């Protein structure tokens, strides 16, 4: 009995040590502070500088935002991977703010807000960050309600236990790195034995779709963008079907999808048999592992779902893609 208890004790110790090491192996370096601002659509945002090893998925997990939001607010990510040292905008989740004020902690992230034009202390405190005006008074040593555009207000802290700092899914990261390498390999020219580079044949694929007036501009934009890229290898078209999901509450722009099988940055043809509607959308990323159900085949942006005339947030879809 004693040996059995000892075994369980050592097992627990090893398990917790593993969790600790795994937590510190995450690829996001916690910033000392972030500055939140409102964009043209009145969304709360902040800038994040991309580091080596970051993926869109790891950033979304760390700051607790939907991965589709990051793609939607950073259109350039719809055509190429993350660039180290580049800056992207991240939606700020007010739920990350702790209710503890003025608590000393080496691991806390200070959150500041850059005051906009015609904003009041009341709207910033109550509407944006769910705080009382008195709390902002104390945090910023204010004596009155007078604030100025561009002024930085200290609105609270984010503590390590508030943020999901578990390591990003390594399988997902390996998949993204592999996809990035595949994209780099596509644009490389092949050299013949003489050392002279020779061009690979170009194969053109045309997709014919039905168009609605309300989504025509978005679809045309994607087709134009894709037509400027060069496909340097022969690609085979595949067909599949399954569950598609989307979040109608996300305030992002762009007709795009996430899928685990299609080649990144190519067009996918989607068909909604319920309403006999067909569109094309760009494949910009992978579906994160261990985040959605295994039977989810496609995640759509709100505009892509609207173009497909989706009513429910989960629906059956048929699709064709290049692999």
Secondary structure, 3 states (H helix, E strand, C coil): CHHHHHHHHHHHHHHHHHHHHHHHCCCCCCCCEEEEEECCCCCEEEEEECCCCCCHHHHHHHCCCCHHHHHHHCHHHHCCCCCCCCEEEEECCHHHCCCCCCCCCCCCEEEEEECCCCCCHHHHHHHHCCCCHHHHHHHHCCCCCCCCCCCEEEEEEECHHHCCCCCCCHHHHHHHHHHHHHHHHHHCCEECCCCCEECCCCCCCCCCCCCCHHHHHHHHHHHHHHHHCCCCCCCCEEEEEEEEECCCCCCCCCCEEECCCCCCCCEEEEEECCCCEEEEEEEEECCCCCCCCCCEEEEECHHHHHHCCCCCCEEEEEEEEEC
